């Protein structure tokens, strides 16, 4: 056991301390505290530890509101007040942009608080153990049965309380459209006898696909005044207030003109195209999931937006759009755009790009690559989509640098 003095939060959410030139990562500790810890994994230049005791507490430390916080891996930061969590998130974004993005003093705004700090998740994916919904223990394959989950929106907490014995169920996903009252349970494994008492739509996922058992197999949600239809197993932002914040920030970043065309890259069911796209002349989009593309077309059409959306790989198939775009929004998976994604989004030389990121490190790496393609990082705003966890969404703005005469001539000739 050793005494450590954590001084920062590392990318990944753990406090970090240095001792005799070595970095020690301490889950559950806070910068400014004095703690004791034992090493559980030694990698030479760094080590991961297990927190034993807190000798001197941070004034931002609190008792976690959830009784499962010490065991469940769904949350990592319930021991810290939300204001401190948001400071850590901003600091992480700045650190990654400086270190990996090679950006001097990047403009990163204060972290936006998106709605309530508990009761915000409109989707929860549970495994089932001993007939109870469960989540994984932190950094473990062990499952922790849950009597409640404070992260869920009230609509899902109510359904959760009525689930009953889930013996035979392997997984269960609960989803809610918080602005519409639409609620769905997606069940894998045996269907419980009591599903009629849940009072919601129930769909059954098997090797043969999705079968609707009760109700309709789609979810509906309203974001920024636009109604979205979402397949029961399709991706949508898991925090409704957070989705509203992302739409506003992307719209502000792009500041599109009525005559412009917007590229919605990794468009999903069209969240940004159907909202921000109302301010421009046309939306073009691409997503690798055909089911999502089907609903993106539907949602854009229902919003009255001229559009062209195709199914395909963003990095490999974007030329199939056969379109030009003036501005772009991209919302790639956690690994980011990568070099080929940057090449794809800049192919039409848009004047501005809004980049929605869920990993500060991926954003920073892509920012460096974007600079090589003539795009300057302007600003970023972290959004606290997932309070009580280290996870974060970021909206970053990149502007195309002024073309020189030769570049402008090349584009005019193309």
C-alpha positions in Angstrom: 0.0 0.0 0.0 1.2 3.5 -0.8 0.2 7.1 -0.3 -0.5 9.0 -3.5 -1.5 12.6 -4.3 -3.6 12.6 -7.5 -3.3 15.9 -9.5 -5.4 15.3 -12.6 -8.0 13.2 -14.3 -6.7 11.1 -17.1 -8.4 10.3 -20.4 -10.6 7.4 -19.4 -11.9 8.9 -16.2 -9.4 7.8 -13.5 -7.4 10.1 -11.2 -3.7 10.1 -11.9 -0.8 10.7 -9.5 3.0 10.7 -10.1 5.4 9.0 -7.6 9.1 8.5 -8.3 8.6 9.4 -11.9 5.8 6.8 -12.4 2.2 7.4 -13.2 -0.4 5.7 -11.0 -4.1 5.6 -12.1 -6.5 5.5 -9.2 -10.3 4.9 -9.9 -12.5 6.6 -7.3 -9.9 9.3 -6.3 -10.1 13.0 -7.1 -7.4 15.6 -7.9 -6.3 17.4 -4.8 -6.9 14.5 -2.4 -4.4 12.4 -0.5 -5.2 8.7 -0.8 -3.8 5.3 -0.1 -3.9 2.7 -2.8 -2.5 -0.7 -3.8 -1.1 -1.6 -7.2 -3.3 -4.2 -9.1 -1.6 -3.9 -12.5 2.0 -2.8 -13.0 3.1 -1.9 -16.6 6.5 -0.5 -15.8 6.2 3.2 -16.6 2.7 3.2 -15.2 0.4 1.2 -12.9 -3.3 0.8 -12.2 -4.3 0.8 -8.5 -7.2 0.1 -6.2 -8.3 2.8 -3.9 -7.9 1.8 -0.2 -8.7 5.0 1.7 -9.0 8.8 1.3 -6.9 10.6 3.9 -7.7 14.1 2.8 -11.0 14.6 0.8 -11.7 17.0 -1.9 -14.5 19.5 -1.0 -16.2 18.3 -4.2 -16.5 14.7 -2.9 -20.0 13.5 -1.9 -21.9 10.4 -1.0 -23.1 8.7 -4.3 -26.9 9.0 -4.7 -27.2 5.4 -6.0 -26.9 2.4 -3.7 -25.2 0.4 -6.5 -22.5 3.0 -7.3 -19.7 1.2 -5.5 -20.3 -2.1 -7.5 -22.0 -1.2 -10.8 -19.8 -0.1 -13.7 -22.6 2.0 -15.3 -21.3 5.1 -13.5 -17.8 6.0 -12.6 -18.1 9.5 -11.0 -21.1 9.5 -8.7 -18.7 10.4 -5.8 -18.1 13.9 -7.3 -20.5 16.8 -7.6 -21.6 17.5 -11.1 -19.9 20.9 -11.4 -16.6 19.1 -10.7 -17.4 16.4 -13.2 -18.0 19.0 -15.9 -14.7 20.7 -15.1 -12.9 17.4 -15.6 -14.6 16.8 -18.9 -13.5 20.2 -20.3 -10.0 19.7 -19.0 -9.8 16.3 -20.7 -10.9 17.8 -24.0 -8.3 20.6 -23.7 -5.6 18.2 -22.8 -6.3 15.8 -25.7 -6.5 18.7 -28.3 -3.1 20.0 -27.0 -1.4 16.7 -26.7 -2.7 14.7 -29.7 -4.0 17.5 -31.8 -1.0 19.7 -31.4 -3.2 22.8 -31.0 -1.9 25.6 -28.8 -4.4 26.9 -26.2 -7.5 25.5 -28.0 -10.7 27.4 -27.5 -12.9 25.0 -25.5 -16.0 26.4 -24.0 -17.4 25.4 -20.6 -19.1 22.1 -20.6 -22.8 22.4 -21.3 -25.2 20.8 -18.8 -27.8 19.0 -20.9 -30.9 18.5 -18.7 -31.0 16.6 -15.4 -28.0 15.0 -13.8 -30.0 11.8 -13.0 -33.0 10.4 -14.8 -31.7 11.4 -18.2 -31.1 8.1 -20.2 -33.8 7.3 -22.6 -32.2 3.9 -23.4 -30.7 1.3 -21.1 -29.3 -2.1 -22.2 -29.3 -4.7 -19.4 -28.0 -8.3 -19.2 -30.1 -10.6 -17.0 -28.7 -12.6 -14.0 -30.8 -14.6 -11.6 -33.9 -13.1 -13.1 -32.9 -9.5 -12.5 -31.6 -6.8 -14.8 -27.9 -6.3 -14.4 -24.9 -4.3 -15.6 -21.2 -5.1 -15.6 -19.0 -4.4 -12.7 -16.3 -1.8 -13.5 -13.5 -3.4 -15.5 -15.0 -6.8 -15.0 -17.1 -9.4 -16.8 -19.0 -10.0 -13.5 -22.7 -8.8 -13.5 -24.3 -6.8 -10.8 -28.0 -7.3 -10.3 -29.9 -4.0 -9.9 -32.9 -3.1 -7.9 -33.1 0.3 -9.6 -31.1 2.5 -12.0 -31.2 6.2 -11.3 -29.8 7.1 -14.8 -33.1 6.1 -16.5 -35.7 8.7 -17.4 -38.8 8.4 -15.1 -40.8 6.6 -17.9 -38.2 3.8 -17.9 -37.9 3.7 -14.1 -41.6 3.0 -13.9 -41.4 0.2 -16.4 -38.3 -1.2 -14.7 -40.3 -1.5 -11.5 -42.9 -3.7 -13.3 -40.6 -6.1 -15.1 -40.9 -8.9 -12.5 -38.9 -12.1 -12.7 -36.9 -12.2 -15.9 -35.6 -15.7 -15.6 -34.9 -17.0 -19.1 -34.3 -13.6 -20.6 -30.7 -13.0 -21.7 -30.9 -9.3 -22.4 -33.5 -6.6 -22.2 -33.3 -3.1 -23.7 -35.7 -0.4 -22.5 -36.2 2.7 -24.7 -38.4 5.8 -24.4 -39.4 8.7 -26.5 -39.5 11.2 -23.7 -41.3 13.9 -25.7 -43.9 11.5 -27.1 -44.6 8.9 -24.4 -43.4 6.1 -26.7 -41.8 3.2 -24.8 -40.4 -0.1 -26.1 -38.8 -3.2 -24.5 -36.5 -5.3 -26.7 -36.2 -8.8 -25.3 -33.6 -11.4 -26.2 -34.1 -15.0 -24.9 -37.3 -16.4 -23.5 -40.3 -14.0 -23.4 -41.6 -13.6 -19.8 -45.2 -14.6 -19.1 -45.9 -11.1 -17.6 -45.2 -8.9 -20.6 -48.9 -8.0 -20.8 -48.5 -6.2 -17.5 -45.7 -3.9 -18.7 -48.1 -1.7 -20.6 -45.6 -0.9 -23.4 -44.6 -2.1 -26.8 -42.6 -5.4 -26.7 -40.5 -6.8 -29.5 -38.6 -10.1 -29.5 -35.1 -10.2 -31.0 -34.0 -13.7 -32.2 -31.5 -15.1 -34.7 -34.3 -14.7 -37.2 -34.6 -10.9 -36.6 -37.1 -8.7 -34.8 -40.7 -9.8 -34.2 -43.3 -7.4 -32.7 -45.1 -9.1 -29.9 -47.2 -6.1 -28.5 -47.7 -2.8 -30.1 -45.6 -1.1 -32.9 -42.0 -1.9 -33.5 -40.9 1.7 -33.9 -40.1 4.5 -31.4 -41.0 8.1 -31.9 -39.3 11.1 -30.5 -39.5 14.9 -31.0 -36.2 16.9 -31.2 -36.2 20.6 -32.0 -39.8 20.4 -33.2 -39.1 17.6 -35.6 -40.8 14.2 -35.1 -38.4 11.2 -35.7 -39.4 7.6 -36.3 -36.7 5.3 -35.0 -36.5 1.5 -35.5 -36.7 -0.4 -32.2 -33.1 -1.6 -32.6 -31.8 1.6 -34.3 -29.3 4.1 -32.9 -30.5 7.4 -31.5 -28.9 9.7 -28.9 -29.5 8.3 -25.4 -30.2 11.7 -23.8 -33.1 13.6 -25.3 -32.1 17.0 -23.7 -28.5 16.3 -24.9 -29.7 15.7 -28.4 -31.5 19.1 -28.3 -28.2 20.6 -27.2 -26.2 18.9 -29.9 -28.6 20.1 -32.6 -28.4 23.7 -31.3 -24.6 23.6 -31.2 -24.2 22.1 -34.7 -26.6 24.7 -36.1 -24.7 27.5 -34.5 -21.4 26.1 -35.6 -22.4 25.7 -39.3 -24.6 28.8 -39.6 -25.9 27.5 -42.9 -27.4 29.6 -45.7 -30.7 28.9 -47.5 -28.9 28.1 -50.8 -26.4 25.7 -49.3 -26.2 21.9 -49.3 -25.5 20.1 -46.0 -23.7 16.8 -45.8 -24.9 14.7 -42.9 -22.1 12.1 -42.5 -22.9 8.9 -40.4 -26.4 10.3 -40.5 -28.3 7.5 -38.7 -32.0 8.3 -38.8 -31.3 11.9 -39.8 -31.0 13.8 -36.5 -28.9 16.7 -37.8 -30.2 16.6 -41.4 -33.8 16.9 -40.4 -33.2 19.7 -37.9 -30.2 21.8 -39.0 -31.2 21.0 -42.6 -34.3 23.1 -42.3 -32.1 26.2 -42.7 -30.5 25.1 -46.0 -31.5 24.2 -49.5 -30.7 20.5 -49.6 -29.3 17.7 -47.4 -27.2 14.8 -48.6 -26.4 11.9 -46.3 -24.8 8.6 -45.9 -24.9 5.8 -43.3 -23.6 2.2 -43.3 -26.9 0.8 -41.9 -29.6 0.4 -44.5 -32.3 0.3 -41.9 -31.2 3.7 -40.5 -31.1 5.1 -44.1 -34.7 4.0 -44.6 -35.8 6.0 -41.6 -33.6 9.0 -42.4 -35.3 9.3 -45.7 -38.7 9.1 -44.0 -37.8 11.7 -41.3 -36.3 14.1 -43.8 -39.3 13.8 -46.1 -41.7 14.4 -43.2 -39.7 17.5 -42.3 -40.2 18.8 -45.8 -36.5 18.7 -46.7 -35.1 18.1 -50.1 -32.6 15.2 -49.6 -30.5 12.5 -51.1 -29.5 9.8 -48.6 -27.6 6.6 -49.5 -26.5 3.5 -47.6 -22.8 2.9 -47.7 -19.4 3.2 -46.0 -18.6 6.9 -45.3 -14.9 6.3 -46.2 -15.4 4.0 -49.2 -18.8 5.0 -50.8 -19.2 8.7 -50.4 -18.4 9.3 -54.1 -21.6 7.4 -54.8 -23.5 10.4 -53.5 -22.3 12.3 -56.6 -23.1 15.5 -54.8 -21.3 18.7 -53.8 -21.8 20.1 -50.2 -21.1 23.5 -48.9 -21.0 22.5 -45.2 -20.8 19.2 -43.4 -21.7 17.6 -40.0 -20.1 14.3 -39.1 -20.9 12.1 -36.1 -18.5 9.2 -36.5 -18.2 6.2 -34.2 -15.8 6.3 -31.2 -12.7 5.6 -33.3 -13.3 8.8 -35.2 -13.0 9.7 -38.9 -9.4 8.5 -39.4 -7.4 9.6 -42.4 -9.8 8.2 -45.0 -12.8 9.8 -43.3 -11.1 13.2 -43.3 -10.4 12.7 -47.0 -14.0 11.9 -47.6 -15.6 14.8 -45.7 -13.2 17.3 -47.3 -13.5 16.0 -50.8 -16.0 18.7 -51.8 -14.0 21.4 -49.9 -16.9 22.5 -47.7 -16.3 25.9 -46.1 -17.1 24.6 -42.6 -17.3 21.2 -40.8 -19.1 20.5 -37.5 -17.6 17.4 -35.9 -19.7 15.6 -33.2 -17.3 13.4 -31.2 -17.7 10.9 -28.3 -14.0 10.5 -27.7 -11.7 13.5 -27.1 -8.7 11.5 -28.3 -10.2 10.6 -31.6 -11.3 14.2 -32.1 -7.8 15.5 -31.4 -6.2 13.0 -33.8 -8.6 13.9 -36.5 -8.1 17.7 -35.8 -4.5 17.2 -36.6 -5.3 15.4 -39.9 -7.9 18.0 -40.8 -5.2 20.7 -40.5 -3.2 18.8 -43.1 -6.2 19.1 -45.4 -6.5 22.9 -44.9 -9.1 23.0 -42.1 -8.5 25.0 -39.0 -9.8 24.1 -35.6 -11.9 27.1 -34.4 -13.7 26.0 -31.2 -15.2 23.1 -29.3 -18.0 22.7 -26.8 -18.2 19.7 -24.5 -21.8 18.5 -23.8 -22.5 16.6 -20.6 -24.7 14.0 -22.2 -23.8 11.4 -19.6 -23.5 12.8 -16.1 -22.1 10.5 -13.4 -19.8 9.0 -16.0 -16.6 10.1 -17.8 -18.3 9.8 -21.2 -18.8 13.0 -23.1 -20.0 14.4 -26.4 -18.2 17.3 -28.1 -19.2 19.6 -30.9 -16.1 21.1 -32.7 -16.0 23.6 -35.5 -13.5 23.5 -38.3 -13.2 26.2 -41.0 -11.5 25.8 -44.4 -8.5 28.1 -44.7 -8.5 30.7 -47.5 -7.6 29.0 -50.8 -4.6 30.4 -52.7 -5.1 31.3 -56.3 -3.8 27.9 -57.7 -6.1 25.9 -55.4 -9.1 28.1 -56.4 -8.3 27.6 -60.1 -8.0 23.9 -59.7 -11.4 23.7 -58.0 -13.0 25.9 -60.7 -11.7 23.6 -63.4 -13.0 20.5 -61.7 
